[in-house]
């Protein structure tokens, strides 16, 4: 069967570019779908060990990517996401072992019943089949998605982008060597980076061969995939993330949480971008919050009301409030009440993660109920909006859409379901 023959909805010219990879991935997915949990876990253990053994080679390849990124003017935030040192590489291996420890979702019965005519119905989790991923300057995603795909019985096609091409080449080769030694087909994990942007386009149009596509990266990348793909897409979103400091917010908690949410790792999607301060707490909370941020080199911009409290603040524009900075930059605004904070969030949020710092439980519950984001928090740093922190092991991404999956995505989110019907001769009258 040819690529073009497989599905009349496919774009044959585009599919032909990666025909070998598509056919191999489809074949590998059939083998993976029937693997026992023990065999999948053995392959994952082999991957973790191989990554640890390959630390020097990965660091050398990553150095090439970093040097090229600096030469081409890659932003500080993307360079941070791109960087792999020994600690980060060993953390990737540890994340793979975390996936080993997680329950296998394949075969889990979601629901079931016995009909009056005696038919036994069961809805069970099954792999998607072939998962595609398009991402940029994030070599950690190569390992995370490969591990989660294998544990959930899926083959995966990776387009990691030119910024991390050297790192991803070594990582994929390491993974393929490990899974081959464990008796799995090497084609279960493939990269199409060698095909460049045309390969990404082909992946987006490989309907009938790729079952679901997951983009991770800038808002432009994500929207391009959503707009141009004929393959079903799970949309992961940029993070214009908010923290609300309510009138009753504890000062020490507010200072610590805002600082952690911005400074602990500013280049990631769950880092806070805007802090909204209740007017009744502005004189009390804004000075210590700003002092702590400035000590860490954060550039803070404020609306007119915030600048009335601290004249040193540069002005914040609507464009600032709508921007995912991915850097040590932050916006602050003073709001009259919770209603005004909710309105600001509705206007500027990307529906990723929002948090409120408060001792007023009525306001907390209202915030949880009314904020329409994938993750909503009370008295906690937005940095916890993460699959690893949620106990999912590695993470596919954080979905900001509402169909199939929402929020941090782990193993169950890489499965679909099918209905199994068992009978003993029943016919429909």
Order of alpha helices (4+ residues) and beta strands (2+ residues): alpha-alpha-alpha-alpha-alpha-alpha-alpha-beta-beta-beta-alpha-beta-alpha-beta-alpha-beta-alpha-beta-beta-alpha-beta-alpha-beta-alpha-beta-alpha-beta-alpha-beta-alpha-beta-beta-beta-beta
